[in-house]
Structures are given as C-alpha cells and as structure tokens.
Amino acid sequence: MDYIKLDVWIESRKLANIIYNISKQFPKEETHDITNQMRRCAVSIPSNIAEGCGRQTAKDTIQFLHISRGSLYELETQCFIALDQIYIADEQFNQVFEFVQSCTRLLNGFINYYKKL
C-alpha cells in the first residue's frame, strides 16, 4: 500500500509539523521534557502508520495502527498539559486539537478498514 497517499498519513504529518513549530516557543528548560516527548509522539503517529502499511498481514498492520493511535492520545494529553502550563495559547491548542480529532477519525476509519480484511 502506498502510504504516502493516505489522508491519515498526510494529516498526521501536518500535525507533527504543527507540534514542531509550536514547541519551538516552549521554555528552554522544557527542551528535554515535554518538548521532546511531544515531538517524539508526533513523529511516532505517521511513522507507525507507514510501518504498519509495510507489514505482511492485516493483523500486523492493525497493531501498528493501534500504536499510532496510542501516540495520538498521548500527544493530546501532552497538549492539555502544555495548555495548563501556559506554554501554548488557547488558539494554538484549538488548532492542534482540531488536527488531533481529524487524525483520530481518520485513524479509526483506517483501523476499521483493516479489521474487515
């Protein structure tokens, strides 16, 4: 499967880029904490979609899609924490939250597609 044409991969890649841009403004003392954690999660989402698409069976693909979804939920939680700590503004949070919700819908749909195979 050509994963680079998948909406879920494209949207999650956009989300990763938004996280990188937003986290550039975080306090320097957070570089090794929430900044790196958020970036790792954001990169993990499209990476696990790609890895899953390279697997031989639907079961293996679904496993990587579930890992991707876990990273997505983890990133969402970290965004709430960044908002609580006032590292991001409400407007930035809302932008990220919309992308998270969109990626969640797309990813759940992709998982359901593979479950039917």
N, C-alpha and C positions, 0 to 999 in steps of 0.2 A: 504494500500500500504506500502510495506517495504521500507521506505525512505532511510535507511542506505545503500541500494544497488544502489541508483540512482547516476548516474555520476554527475549530477548538485549538489547534496548534498556533494559528495566526494570532488569535485573540490572546492566548496565554503569553505569547511572545511580546505582544504590545504591553500586557500587564507587567511583565518583567522589566521592560524598558521604563515604564512609569515609575516602578519601585526604585530603580536605579537613580532616576532623576530626582525623585522626592527625597530619597535617603541621603543625597549629597548635602542637604541642608541640616541634617541631624548634628547635634553637638559632637565635637571631636572625641570626647570621652566615651561616646557610644559606638565608635567605629568597630570595636571588637565584640560588641554585644548585639544590640538589636539591629544595627545597620547590617552587619554581616549575616545575621540569622535571616533577616527579611530577604536579603539578596539571594542567599542560598535557596530559600523556599521558592522564590520567584523563578529562579533558573531551573529548579527541580520540576516545576509543572510542565513546561513544554519538553524538557529533556526526557521525562518519563513517558510522555505521550509518544515521542519519537522512538524511544527504546521499545515500548510496547508494540508499536507498529512493525518493528523488526523481528518480532517473535514468531515462532512457527505455528502456535496454536492459539485459538481464541481464549482459552483459559489463561495462558501466559500473558497475552495482551491485556486481558481484564485485570490481572494482578498489577501490572504497571500503571494502568489507568486508575486503579484504586490508590496506589502510592501517590500519583499525581494529584488526585482529589484530596488526599490527606495533607499534602503540602499546601494546597489551595486553602484549606480550612485553617491550617497553621498560620499562613500568611495573613488571613483575615483577622485572626486573633491578635497577631502582632501589630496590625494596623490599628485595631482598637486601643491597644496599649500605647502606641505612638501618639494617638489622639489624646488619650488620657494624660500623657506626659507633656502635651502641647508641643510635640516635635513636628506635627503636621496640623494644618488648619482644617477647619470643617470642610471647606471647599475641596481641598486635596483629598481628604478622607472620602468624601462623597464620590469623587471621580474614581478612586480606587475601588470603593465598594460596588459601584456600578459594573466595573470590569470583573470583579470577583463574582458577582451574581451572574453575569453573562457567561463567564467561563464555567461556572458551576452548572448552569443549564446545559451548555454545550457538552461538557464532560459527562454529565449524567446521561444525556442522549446517546453519546458515543458508547458508553458502557452498556446501555440497554440494547444498542445495535449489536454489539458483540455477544451479548447474552443470548440473542436469538439465533446465532450461527450454529 
